[in-house]
Amino acid sequence: MSAPATPAPRAGDPPARKRYRLLTGPDDAEFCRRVSEALDDGYVLHGSPAITFDGERAIVAQAVVLPTGVDA
């Protein structure tokens, strides 16, 4: 027996929250804003941030997760 299909989002629906997200981007104020918004939205940091250099700028990544019991 297969799982029921997830209905397609409708126009105007808020975006579905994922239990796990990996935020990535240049190490700048915009990236910090995105991480801060995720925290304000109920996500918590998961693990340490990662950083690399693409030859021009620092690129960072931070995983965030929704705690168990939080509606997605």
PQR file with spaces between the fields and no chain letter, atoms N, CA, C, O and H, PARSE charges and radii, in Angstrom:
ATOM       1  N    MET     1       0.846   -1.175    0.000 -0.4000 1.5000
ATOM       2  CA   MET     1       0.000    0.000    0.000 -0.0000 2.0000
ATOM       3  C    MET     1       0.893    1.241    0.000  0.5500 1.7000
ATOM       4  O    MET     1       1.803    1.348    0.823 -0.5500 1.4000
ATOM       5  N    SER     2       0.647    2.158   -0.895 -0.4000 1.5000
ATOM       6  CA   SER     2       1.484    3.355   -0.996 -0.0000 2.0000
ATOM       7  C    SER     2       0.925    4.462   -0.112  0.5500 1.7000
ATOM       8  O    SER     2      -0.254    4.468    0.242 -0.5500 1.4000
ATOM       9  H    SER     2      -0.092    2.071   -1.563  0.4000 1.0000
ATOM      10  N    ALA     3       1.808    5.402    0.236 -0.4000 1.5000
ATOM      11  CA   ALA     3       1.415    6.542    1.064 -0.0000 2.0000
ATOM      12  C    ALA     3       0.555    7.483    0.242  0.5500 1.7000
ATOM      13  O    ALA     3       0.730    7.575   -0.973 -0.5500 1.4000
ATOM      14  H    ALA     3       2.766    5.397   -0.051  0.4000 1.0000
ATOM      15  N    PRO     4      -0.368    8.182    0.880 -0.5600 1.5000
ATOM      16  CA   PRO     4      -1.188    9.137    0.128  0.2800 2.0000
ATOM      17  C    PRO     4      -0.322   10.253   -0.430  0.5500 1.7000
ATOM      18  O    PRO     4       0.672   10.652    0.175 -0.5500 1.4000
ATOM      19  N    ALA     5      -0.712   10.742   -1.580 -0.4000 1.5000
ATOM      20  CA   ALA     5       0.032   11.825   -2.227 -0.0000 2.0000
ATOM      21  C    ALA     5      -0.133   13.109   -1.428  0.5500 1.7000
ATOM      22  O    ALA     5      -1.200   13.378   -0.876 -0.5500 1.4000
ATOM      23  H    ALA     5      -1.520   10.418   -2.072  0.4000 1.0000
ATOM      24  N    THR     6       0.926   13.891   -1.373 -0.4000 1.5000
ATOM      25  CA   THR     6       0.863   15.193   -0.721 -0.0000 2.0000
ATOM      26  C    THR     6       0.231   16.174   -1.694  0.5500 1.7000
ATOM      27  O    THR     6       0.659   16.270   -2.844 -0.5500 1.4000
ATOM      28  H    THR     6       1.793   13.673   -1.821  0.4000 1.0000
ATOM      29  N    PRO     7      -0.784   16.903   -1.244 -0.5600 1.5000
ATOM      30  CA   PRO     7      -1.421   17.849   -2.176  0.2800 2.0000
ATOM      31  C    PRO     7      -0.456   18.952   -2.585  0.5500 1.7000
ATOM      32  O    PRO     7       0.394   19.384   -1.806 -0.5500 1.4000
ATOM      33  N    ALA     8      -0.610   19.394   -3.819 -0.4000 1.5000
ATOM      34  CA   ALA     8       0.234   20.481   -4.334 -0.0000 2.0000
ATOM      35  C    ALA     8      -0.136   21.775   -3.623  0.5500 1.7000
ATOM      36  O    ALA     8      -1.307   22.003   -3.323 -0.5500 1.4000
ATOM      37  H    ALA     8      -1.301   19.044   -4.451  0.4000 1.0000
ATOM      38  N    PRO     9       0.857   22.628   -3.349 -0.5600 1.5000
ATOM      39  CA   PRO     9       0.538   23.905   -2.711  0.2800 2.0000
ATOM      40  C    PRO     9      -0.322   24.771   -3.624  0.5500 1.7000
ATOM      41  O    PRO     9      -0.196   24.725   -4.848 -0.5500 1.4000
ATOM      42  N    ARG    10      -1.189   25.551   -3.015 -0.4000 1.5000
ATOM      43  CA   ARG    10      -2.044   26.472   -3.772 -0.0000 2.0000
ATOM      44  C    ARG    10      -1.473   27.873   -3.696  0.5500 1.7000
ATOM      45  O    ARG    10      -0.755   28.206   -2.753 -0.5500 1.4000
ATOM      46  H    ARG    10      -1.292   25.589   -2.021  0.4000 1.0000
ATOM      47  N    ALA    11      -1.783   28.682   -4.668 -0.4000 1.5000
ATOM      48  CA   ALA    11      -1.330   30.079   -4.667 -0.0000 2.0000
ATOM      49  C    ALA    11      -1.801   30.753   -3.389  0.5500 1.7000
ATOM      50  O    ALA    11      -2.963   30.623   -3.004 -0.5500 1.4000
ATOM      51  H    ALA    11      -2.367   28.411   -5.434  0.4000 1.0000
ATOM      52  N    GLY    12      -0.912   31.461   -2.744 -0.4000 1.5000
ATOM      53  CA   GLY    12      -1.265   32.155   -1.516 -0.0000 2.0000
ATOM      54  C    GLY    12      -1.011   31.347   -0.259  0.5500 1.7000
ATOM      55  O    GLY    12      -1.017   31.905    0.838 -0.5500 1.4000
ATOM      56  H    GLY    12       0.031   31.567   -3.058  0.4000 1.0000
ATOM      57  N    ASP    13      -0.782   30.010   -0.393 -0.4000 1.5000
ATOM      58  CA   ASP    13      -0.451   29.190    0.773 -0.0000 2.0000
ATOM      59  C    ASP    13       0.925   29.583    1.293  0.5500 1.7000
ATOM      60  O    ASP    13       1.824   29.874    0.503 -0.5500 1.4000
ATOM      61  H    ASP    13      -0.777   29.557   -1.284  0.4000 1.0000
ATOM      62  N    PRO    14       1.102   29.594    2.617 -0.5600 1.5000
ATOM      63  CA   PRO    14       2.453   29.853    3.127  0.2800 2.0000
ATOM      64  C    PRO    14       3.365   28.694    2.745  0.5500 1.7000
ATOM      65  O    PRO    14       2.895   27.561    2.636 -0.5500 1.4000
ATOM      66  N    PRO    15       4.649   28.945    2.539 -0.5600 1.5000
ATOM      67  CA   PRO    15       5.548   27.859    2.160  0.2800 2.0000
ATOM      68  C    PRO    15       5.625   26.830    3.291  0.5500 1.7000
ATOM      69  O    PRO    15       5.621   27.186    4.469 -0.5500 1.4000
ATOM      70  N    ALA    16       5.696   25.550    2.913 -0.4000 1.5000
ATOM      71  CA   ALA    16       5.812   24.477    3.900 -0.0000 2.0000
ATOM      72  C    ALA    16       7.173   24.559    4.578  0.5500 1.7000
ATOM      73  O    ALA    16       8.191   24.794    3.926 -0.5500 1.4000
ATOM      74  H    ALA    16       5.699   25.262    1.955  0.4000 1.0000
ATOM      75  N    ARG    17       7.179   24.365    5.875 -0.4000 1.5000
ATOM      76  CA   ARG    17       8.448   24.379    6.604 -0.0000 2.0000
ATOM      77  C    ARG    17       9.022   22.966    6.587  0.5500 1.7000
ATOM      78  O    ARG    17       8.314   21.994    6.848 -0.5500 1.4000
ATOM      79  H    ARG    17       6.353   24.174    6.404  0.4000 1.0000
ATOM      80  N    LYS    18      10.273   22.868    6.286 -0.4000 1.5000
ATOM      81  CA   LYS    18      10.981   21.603    6.274 -0.0000 2.0000
ATOM      82  C    LYS    18      11.515   21.334    7.672  0.5500 1.7000
ATOM      83  O    LYS    18      11.845   22.272    8.398 -0.5500 1.4000
ATOM      84  H    LYS    18      10.848   23.658    6.073  0.4000 1.0000
ATOM      85  N    ARG    19      11.605   20.061    8.060 -0.4000 1.5000
ATOM      86  CA   ARG    19      12.164   19.720    9.363 -0.0000 2.0000
ATOM      87  C    ARG    19      13.658   20.009    9.412  0.5500 1.7000
ATOM      88  O    ARG    19      14.203   20.284   10.481 -0.5500 1.4000
ATOM      89  H    ARG    19      11.337   19.299    7.470  0.4000 1.0000
ATOM      90  N    TYR    20      14.323   19.948    8.258 -0.4000 1.5000
ATOM      91  CA   TYR    20      15.773   20.176    8.174 -0.0000 2.0000
ATOM      92  C    TYR    20      16.029   21.123    7.019  0.5500 1.7000
ATOM      93  O    TYR    20      15.465   20.956    5.938 -0.5500 1.4000
ATOM      94  H    TYR    20      13.879   19.725    7.390  0.4000 1.0000
ATOM      95  N    ARG    21      16.868   22.109    7.240 -0.4000 1.5000
ATOM      96  CA   ARG    21      17.269   23.032    6.167 -0.0000 2.0000
ATOM      97  C    ARG    21      18.769   23.260    6.280  0.5500 1.7000
ATOM      98  O    ARG    21      19.317   23.322    7.380 -0.5500 1.4000
ATOM      99  H    ARG    21      17.326   22.245    8.118  0.4000 1.0000
ATOM     100  N    LEU    22      19.416   23.382    5.145 -0.4000 1.5000
ATOM     101  CA   LEU    22      20.822   23.769    5.109 -0.0000 2.0000
ATOM     102  C    LEU    22      20.891   25.113    4.413  0.5500 1.7000
ATOM     103  O    LEU    22      20.663   25.216    3.207 -0.5500 1.4000
ATOM     104  H    LEU    22      18.971   23.331    4.252  0.4000 1.0000
ATOM     105  N    LEU    23      21.207   26.134    5.177 -0.4000 1.5000
ATOM     106  CA   LEU    23      21.316   27.487    4.636 -0.0000 2.0000
ATOM     107  C    LEU    23      22.747   27.692    4.179  0.5500 1.7000
ATOM     108  O    LEU    23      23.687   27.387    4.913 -0.5500 1.4000
ATOM     109  H    LEU    23      21.392   26.051    6.156  0.4000 1.0000
ATOM     110  N    THR    24      22.915   28.206    2.976 -0.4000 1.5000
ATOM     111  CA   THR    24      24.255   28.438    2.428 -0.0000 2.0000
ATOM     112  C    THR    24      24.300   29.794    1.741  0.5500 1.7000
ATOM     113  O    THR    24      23.274   30.341    1.338 -0.5500 1.4000
ATOM     114  H    THR    24      22.152   28.454    2.380  0.4000 1.0000
ATOM     115  N    GLY    25      25.506   30.320    1.616 -0.4000 1.5000
ATOM     116  CA   GLY    25      25.669   31.577    0.885 -0.0000 2.0000
ATOM     117  C    GLY    25      26.945   32.278    1.283  0.5500 1.7000
ATOM     118  O    GLY    25      27.685   31.803    2.145 -0.5500 1.4000
ATOM     119  H    GLY    25      26.340   29.876    1.943  0.4000 1.0000
ATOM     120  N    PRO    26      27.201   33.412    0.651 -0.5600 1.5000
ATOM     121  CA   PRO    26      28.375   34.215    1.019  0.2800 2.0000
ATOM     122  C    PRO    26      28.278   34.639    2.488  0.5500 1.7000
ATOM     123  O    PRO    26      27.181   34.837    3.009 -0.5500 1.4000
ATOM     124  N    ASP    27      29.404   34.774    3.136 -0.4000 1.5000
ATOM     125  CA   ASP    27      29.448   35.199    4.533 -0.0000 2.0000
ATOM     126  C    ASP    27      29.223   36.700    4.592  0.5500 1.7000
ATOM     127  O    ASP    27      30.171   37.485    4.605 -0.5500 1.4000
ATOM     128  H    ASP    27      30.295   34.613    2.712  0.4000 1.0000
ATOM     129  N    ASP    28      27.955   37.087    4.627 -0.4000 1.5000
ATOM     130  CA   ASP    28      27.597   38.508    4.632 -0.0000 2.0000
ATOM     131  C    ASP    28      26.371   38.741    5.505  0.5500 1.7000
ATOM     132  O    ASP    28      25.842   37.804    6.104 -0.5500 1.4000
ATOM     133  H    ASP    28      27.185   36.449    4.616  0.4000 1.0000
ATOM     134  N    ALA    29      25.928   39.976    5.577 -0.4000 1.5000
ATOM     135  CA   ALA    29      24.785   40.332    6.410 -0.0000 2.0000
ATOM     136  C    ALA    29      23.511   39.614    5.965  0.5500 1.7000
ATOM     137  O    ALA    29      22.681   39.265    6.804 -0.5500 1.4000
ATOM     138  H    ALA    29      26.358   40.737    5.091  0.4000 1.0000
ATOM     139  N    GLU    30      23.344   39.389    4.675 -0.4000 1.5000
ATOM     140  CA   GLU    30      22.160   38.697    4.162 -0.0000 2.0000
ATOM     141  C    GLU    30      22.099   37.270    4.695  0.5500 1.7000
ATOM     142  O    GLU    30      21.035   36.806    5.104 -0.5500 1.4000
ATOM     143  H    GLU    30      24.018   39.672    3.993  0.4000 1.0000
ATOM     144  N    PHE    31      23.235   36.570    4.694 -0.4000 1.5000
ATOM     145  CA   PHE    31      23.264   35.204    5.229 -0.0000 2.0000
ATOM     146  C    PHE    31      22.892   35.227    6.713  0.5500 1.7000
ATOM     147  O    PHE    31      22.089   34.408    7.159 -0.5500 1.4000
ATOM     148  H    PHE    31      24.100   36.947    4.362  0.4000 1.0000
ATOM     149  N    CYS    32      23.456   36.139    7.468 -0.4000 1.5000
ATOM     150  CA   CYS    32      23.141   36.250    8.902 -0.0000 2.0000
ATOM     151  C    CYS    32      21.657   36.537    9.104  0.5500 1.7000
ATOM     152  O    CYS    32      21.044   36.009   10.031 -0.5500 1.4000
ATOM     153  H    CYS    32      24.108   36.805    7.106  0.4000 1.0000
ATOM     154  N    ARG    33      21.079   37.367    8.248 -0.4000 1.5000
ATOM     155  CA   ARG    33      19.641   37.667    8.333 -0.0000 2.0000
ATOM     156  C    ARG    33      18.821   36.408    8.103  0.5500 1.7000
ATOM     157  O    ARG    33      17.846   36.171    8.815 -0.5500 1.4000
ATOM     158  H    ARG    33      21.576   37.796    7.494  0.4000 1.0000
ATOM     159  N    ARG    34      19.204   35.589    7.110 -0.4000 1.5000
ATOM     160  CA   ARG    34      18.461   34.357    6.812 -0.0000 2.0000
ATOM     161  C    ARG    34      18.523   33.372    7.977  0.5500 1.7000
ATOM     162  O    ARG    34      17.520   32.741    8.311 -0.5500 1.4000
ATOM     163  H    ARG    34      19.997   35.782    6.532  0.4000 1.0000
ATOM     164  N    VAL    35      19.694   33.237    8.594 -0.4000 1.5000
ATOM     165  CA   VAL    35      19.814   32.346    9.757 -0.0000 2.0000
ATOM     166  C    VAL    35      18.966   32.894   10.905  0.5500 1.7000
ATOM     167  O    VAL    35      18.248   32.139   11.560 -0.5500 1.4000
ATOM     168  H    VAL    35      20.509   33.749    8.323  0.4000 1.0000
ATOM     169  N    SER    36      19.045   34.189   11.146 -0.4000 1.5000
ATOM     170  CA   SER    36      18.255   34.801   12.222 -0.0000 2.0000
ATOM     171  C    SER    36      16.762   34.611   11.990  0.5500 1.7000
ATOM     172  O    SER    36      16.028   34.329   12.937 -0.5500 1.4000
ATOM     173  H    SER    36      19.628   34.802   10.614  0.4000 1.0000
ATOM     174  N    GLU    37      16.295   34.758   10.753 -0.4000 1.5000
ATOM     175  CA   GLU    37      14.879   34.549   10.439 -0.0000 2.0000
ATOM     176  C    GLU    37      14.463   33.111   10.701  0.5500 1.7000
ATOM     177  O    GLU    37      13.371   32.866   11.215 -0.5500 1.4000
ATOM     178  H    GLU    37      16.891   34.987    9.984  0.4000 1.0000
ATOM     179  N    ALA    38      15.331   32.144   10.349 -0.4000 1.5000
ATOM     180  CA   ALA    38      15.024   30.740   10.615 -0.0000 2.0000
ATOM     181  C    ALA    38      14.893   30.509   12.120  0.5500 1.7000
ATOM     182  O    ALA    38      13.986   29.802   12.559 -0.5500 1.4000
ATOM     183  H    ALA    38      16.218   32.343    9.931  0.4000 1.0000
ATOM     184  N    LEU    39      15.788   31.095   12.912 -0.4000 1.5000
ATOM     185  CA   LEU    39      15.712   30.956   14.365 -0.0000 2.0000
ATOM     186  C    LEU    39      14.428   31.587   14.900  0.5500 1.7000
ATOM     187  O    LEU    39      13.775   31.017   15.774 -0.5500 1.4000
ATOM     188  H    LEU    39      16.525   31.669   12.556  0.4000 1.0000
ATOM     189  N    ASP    40      14.064   32.756   14.381 -0.4000 1.5000
ATOM     190  CA   ASP    40      12.821   33.418   14.787 -0.0000 2.0000
ATOM     191  C    ASP    40      11.595   32.588   14.414  0.5500 1.7000
ATOM     192  O    ASP    40      10.551   32.693   15.057 -0.5500 1.4000
ATOM     193  H    ASP    40      14.594   33.219   13.671  0.4000 1.0000
ATOM     194  N    ASP    41      11.724   31.760   13.372 -0.4000 1.5000
ATOM     195  CA   ASP    41      10.620   30.933   12.880 -0.0000 2.0000
ATOM     196  C    ASP    41      10.534   29.593   13.617  0.5500 1.7000
ATOM     197  O    ASP    41       9.721   28.742   13.254 -0.5500 1.4000
ATOM     198  H    ASP    41      12.572   31.675   12.849  0.4000 1.0000
ATOM     199  N    GLY    42      11.357   29.400   14.638 -0.4000 1.5000
ATOM     200  CA   GLY    42      11.254   28.184   15.441 -0.0000 2.0000
ATOM     201  C    GLY    42      12.327   27.147   15.192  0.5500 1.7000
ATOM     202  O    GLY    42      12.374   26.133   15.889 -0.5500 1.4000
ATOM     203  H    GLY    42      12.017   30.091   14.932  0.4000 1.0000
ATOM     204  N    TYR    43      13.199   27.377   14.207 -0.4000 1.5000
ATOM     205  CA   TYR    43      14.294   26.446   13.948 -0.0000 2.0000
ATOM     206  C    TYR    43      15.370   26.624   15.018  0.5500 1.7000
ATOM     207  O    TYR    43      15.477   27.678   15.646 -0.5500 1.4000
ATOM     208  H    TYR    43      13.161   28.200   13.641  0.4000 1.0000
ATOM     209  N    VAL    44      16.170   25.561   15.211 -0.4000 1.5000
ATOM     210  CA   VAL    44      17.330   25.641   16.094 -0.0000 2.0000
ATOM     211  C    VAL    44      18.561   25.236   15.291  0.5500 1.7000
ATOM     212  O    VAL    44      18.466   24.463   14.338 -0.5500 1.4000
ATOM     213  H    VAL    44      16.083   24.705   14.700  0.4000 1.0000
ATOM     214  N    LEU    45      19.717   25.766   15.687 -0.4000 1.5000
ATOM     215  CA   LEU    45      20.958   25.415   15.003 -0.0000 2.0000
ATOM     216  C    LEU    45      21.234   23.931   15.182  0.5500 1.7000
ATOM     217  O    LEU    45      20.965   23.364   16.241 -0.5500 1.4000
ATOM     218  H    LEU    45      19.795   26.393   16.462  0.4000 1.0000
ATOM     219  N    HIS    46      21.771   23.307   14.144 -0.4000 1.5000
ATOM     220  CA   HIS    46      22.117   21.892   14.192 -0.0000 2.0000
ATOM     221  C    HIS    46      23.571   21.750   13.758  0.5500 1.7000
ATOM     222  O    HIS    46      23.893   21.914   12.581 -0.5500 1.4000
ATOM     223  H    HIS    46      21.990   23.768   13.284  0.4000 1.0000
ATOM     224  N    GLY    47      24.433   21.450   14.700 -0.4000 1.5000
ATOM     225  CA   GLY    47      25.846   21.307   14.377 -0.0000 2.0000
ATOM     226  C    GLY    47      26.532   22.648   14.208  0.5500 1.7000
ATOM     227  O    GLY    47      25.939   23.713   14.380 -0.5500 1.4000
ATOM     228  H    GLY    47      24.171   21.317   15.656  0.4000 1.0000
ATOM     229  N    SER    48      27.778   22.554   13.872 -0.4000 1.5000
ATOM     230  CA   SER    48      28.601   23.745   13.692 -0.0000 2.0000
ATOM     231  C    SER    48      28.469   24.294   12.282  0.5500 1.7000
ATOM     232  O    SER    48      28.160   23.542   11.358 -0.5500 1.4000
ATOM     233  H    SER    48      28.261   21.689   13.733  0.4000 1.0000
ATOM     234  N    PRO    49      28.696   25.586   12.098 -0.5600 1.5000
ATOM     235  CA   PRO    49      28.707   26.130   10.742  0.2800 2.0000
ATOM     236  C    PRO    49      29.936   25.619    9.986  0.5500 1.7000
ATOM     237  O    PRO    49      30.928   25.210   10.589 -0.5500 1.4000
ATOM     238  N    ALA    50      29.849   25.652    8.682 -0.4000 1.5000
ATOM     239  CA   ALA    50      30.977   25.278    7.812 -0.0000 2.0000
ATOM     240  C    ALA    50      31.329   26.496    6.979  0.5500 1.7000
ATOM     241  O    ALA    50      30.479   27.339    6.693 -0.5500 1.4000
ATOM     242  H    ALA    50      29.043   25.985    8.192  0.4000 1.0000
ATOM     243  N    ILE    51      32.597   26.575    6.595 -0.4000 1.5000
ATOM     244  CA   ILE    51      33.049   27.698    5.772 -0.0000 2.0000
ATOM     245  C    ILE    51      34.075   27.201    4.767  0.5500 1.7000
ATOM     246  O    ILE    51      34.906   26.348    5.077 -0.5500 1.4000
ATOM     247  H    ILE    51      33.287   25.890    6.828  0.4000 1.0000
ATOM     248  N    THR    52      34.005   27.738    3.577 -0.4000 1.5000
ATOM     249  CA   THR    52      34.983   27.436    2.533 -0.0000 2.0000
ATOM     250  C    THR    52      35.256   28.725    1.773  0.5500 1.7000
ATOM     251  O    THR    52      34.604   29.743    2.005 -0.5500 1.4000
ATOM     252  H    THR    52      33.329   28.431    3.325  0.4000 1.0000
ATOM     253  N    PHE    53      36.195   28.676    0.892 -0.4000 1.5000
ATOM     254  CA   PHE    53      36.565   29.846    0.092 -0.0000 2.0000
ATOM     255  C    PHE    53      36.459   29.456   -1.371  0.5500 1.7000
ATOM     256  O    PHE    53      37.046   28.452   -1.775 -0.5500 1.4000
ATOM     257  H    PHE    53      36.725   27.849    0.704  0.4000 1.0000
ATOM     258  N    ASP    54      35.731   30.215   -2.179 -0.4000 1.5000
ATOM     259  CA   ASP    54      35.526   29.878   -3.589 -0.0000 2.0000
ATOM     260  C    ASP    54      36.511   30.580   -4.524  0.5500 1.7000
ATOM     261  O    ASP    54      36.297   30.611   -5.736 -0.5500 1.4000
ATOM     262  H    ASP    54      35.255   31.031   -1.851  0.4000 1.0000
ATOM     263  N    GLY    55      37.588   31.142   -3.971 -0.4000 1.5000
ATOM     264  CA   GLY    55      38.556   31.863   -4.776 -0.0000 2.0000
ATOM     265  C    GLY    55      38.334   33.358   -4.772  0.5500 1.7000
ATOM     266  O    GLY    55      39.233   34.127   -5.110 -0.5500 1.4000
ATOM     267  H    GLY    55      37.761   31.116   -2.986  0.4000 1.0000
ATOM     268  N    GLU    56      37.115   33.778   -4.383 -0.4000 1.5000
ATOM     269  CA   GLU    56      36.789   35.195   -4.328 -0.0000 2.0000
ATOM     270  C    GLU    56      36.245   35.619   -2.973  0.5500 1.7000
ATOM     271  O    GLU    56      36.505   36.730   -2.511 -0.5500 1.4000
ATOM     272  H    GLU    56      36.385   33.152   -4.109  0.4000 1.0000
ATOM     273  N    ARG    57      35.490   34.731   -2.339 -0.4000 1.5000
ATOM     274  CA   ARG    57      34.826   35.104   -1.082 -0.0000 2.0000
ATOM     275  C    ARG    57      34.590   33.874   -0.216  0.5500 1.7000
ATOM     276  O    ARG    57      34.664   32.741   -0.693 -0.5500 1.4000
ATOM     277  H    ARG    57      35.278   33.828   -2.714  0.4000 1.0000
ATOM     278  N    ALA    58      34.310   34.107    1.050 -0.4000 1.5000
ATOM     279  CA   ALA    58      33.976   33.030    1.976 -0.0000 2.0000
ATOM     280  C    ALA    58      32.526   32.607    1.747  0.5500 1.7000
ATOM     281  O    ALA    58      31.633   33.447    1.643 -0.5500 1.4000
ATOM     282  H    ALA    58      34.250   35.027    1.437  0.4000 1.0000
ATOM     283  N    ILE    59      32.306   31.295    1.670 -0.4000 1.5000
ATOM     284  CA   ILE    59      30.970   30.721    1.539 -0.0000 2.0000
ATOM     285  C    ILE    59      30.710   29.918    2.807  0.5500 1.7000
ATOM     286  O    ILE    59      31.532   29.096    3.214 -0.5500 1.4000
ATOM     287  H    ILE    59      33.032   30.613    1.755  0.4000 1.0000
ATOM     288  N    VAL    60      29.554   30.165    3.427 -0.4000 1.5000
ATOM     289  CA   VAL    60      29.244   29.520    4.692 -0.0000 2.0000
ATOM     290  C    VAL    60      27.987   28.665    4.571  0.5500 1.7000
ATOM     291  O    VAL    60      27.175   28.841    3.662 -0.5500 1.4000
ATOM     292  H    VAL    60      28.886   30.832    3.096  0.4000 1.0000
ATOM     293  N    ALA    61      27.850   27.734    5.515 -0.4000 1.5000
ATOM     294  CA   ALA    61      26.677   26.871    5.583 -0.0000 2.0000
ATOM     295  C    ALA    61      26.320   26.652    7.038  0.5500 1.7000
ATOM     296  O    ALA    61      27.200   26.518    7.889 -0.5500 1.4000
ATOM     297  H    ALA    61      28.510   27.591    6.253  0.4000 1.0000
ATOM     298  N    GLN    62      25.029   26.616    7.322 -0.4000 1.5000
ATOM     299  CA   GLN    62      24.552   26.318    8.667 -0.0000 2.0000
ATOM     300  C    GLN    62      23.282   25.495    8.552  0.5500 1.7000
ATOM     301  O    GLN    62      22.323   25.901    7.895 -0.5500 1.4000
ATOM     302  H    GLN    62      24.315   26.725    6.631  0.4000 1.0000
ATOM     303  N    ALA    63      23.282   24.327    9.198 -0.4000 1.5000
ATOM     304  CA   ALA    63      22.082   23.500    9.242 -0.0000 2.0000
ATOM     305  C    ALA    63      21.183   23.985   10.366  0.5500 1.7000
ATOM     306  O    ALA    63      21.659   24.385   11.428 -0.5500 1.4000
ATOM     307  H    ALA    63      24.060   23.997    9.732  0.4000 1.0000
ATOM     308  N    VAL    64      19.869   23.945   10.119 -0.4000 1.5000
ATOM     309  CA   VAL    64      18.875   24.259   11.135 -0.0000 2.0000
ATOM     310  C    VAL    64      17.791   23.187   11.067  0.5500 1.7000
ATOM     311  O    VAL    64      17.495   22.659    9.995 -0.5500 1.4000
ATOM     312  H    VAL    64      19.483   23.621    9.255  0.4000 1.0000
ATOM     313  N    VAL    65      17.201   22.870   12.223 -0.4000 1.5000
ATOM     314  CA   VAL    65      16.146   21.864   12.296 -0.0000 2.0000
ATOM     315  C    VAL    65      15.001   22.396   13.133  0.5500 1.7000
ATOM     316  O    VAL    65      15.187   23.254   13.995 -0.5500 1.4000
ATOM     317  H    VAL    65      17.442   23.300   13.094  0.4000 1.0000
ATOM     318  N    LEU    66      13.802   21.869   12.864 -0.4000 1.5000
ATOM     319  CA   LEU    66      12.667   22.147   13.720 -0.0000 2.0000
ATOM     320  C    LEU    66      12.689   21.135   14.862  0.5500 1.7000
ATOM     321  O    LEU    66      12.847   19.940   14.611 -0.5500 1.4000
ATOM     322  H    LEU    66      13.650   21.171   12.164  0.4000 1.0000
ATOM     323  N    PRO    67      12.536   21.581   16.108 -0.5600 1.5000
ATOM     324  CA   PRO    67      12.524   20.629   17.217  0.2800 2.0000
ATOM     325  C    PRO    67      11.349   19.649   17.077  0.5500 1.7000
ATOM     326  O    PRO    67      10.315   19.983   16.499 -0.5500 1.4000
ATOM     327  N    THR    68      11.525   18.451   17.610 -0.4000 1.5000
ATOM     328  CA   THR    68      10.470   17.451   17.586 -0.0000 2.0000
ATOM     329  C    THR    68       9.218   18.012   18.246  0.5500 1.7000
ATOM     330  O    THR    68       9.285   18.646   19.299 -0.5500 1.4000
ATOM     331  H    THR    68      12.365   18.180   18.080  0.4000 1.0000
ATOM     332  N    GLY    69       8.087   17.772   17.618 -0.4000 1.5000
ATOM     333  CA   GLY    69       6.823   18.256   18.170 -0.0000 2.0000
ATOM     334  C    GLY    69       6.369   19.591   17.619  0.5500 1.7000
ATOM     335  O    GLY    69       5.257   20.030   17.913 -0.5500 1.4000
ATOM     336  H    GLY    69       8.032   17.257   16.762  0.4000 1.0000
ATOM     337  N    VAL    70       7.200   20.247   16.828 -0.4000 1.5000
ATOM     338  CA   VAL    70       6.819   21.520   16.211 -0.0000 2.0000
ATOM     339  C    VAL    70       6.163   21.218   14.876  0.5500 1.7000
ATOM     340  O    VAL    70       6.714   20.474   14.064 -0.5500 1.4000
ATOM     341  H    VAL    70       8.103   19.891   16.589  0.4000 1.0000
ATOM     342  N    ASP    71       4.991   21.790   14.645 -0.4000 1.5000
ATOM     343  CA   ASP    71       4.306   21.575   13.381 -0.0000 2.0000
ATOM     344  C    ASP    71       5.080   22.185   12.238  0.5500 1.7000
ATOM     345  O    ASP    71       5.533   23.327   12.321 -0.5500 1.4000
ATOM     346  H    ASP    71       4.544   22.394   15.305  0.4000 1.0000
ATOM     347  N    ALA    72       5.232   21.420   11.166 -0.4000 1.5000
ATOM     348  CA   ALA    72       5.941   21.911    9.980 -0.0000 2.0000
ATOM     349  C    ALA    72       5.016   22.726    9.113  0.5500 1.7000
ATOM     350  O    ALA    72       5.431   23.226    8.067 -0.5500 1.4000
ATOM     351  H    ALA    72       4.864   20.492   11.099  0.4000 1.0000
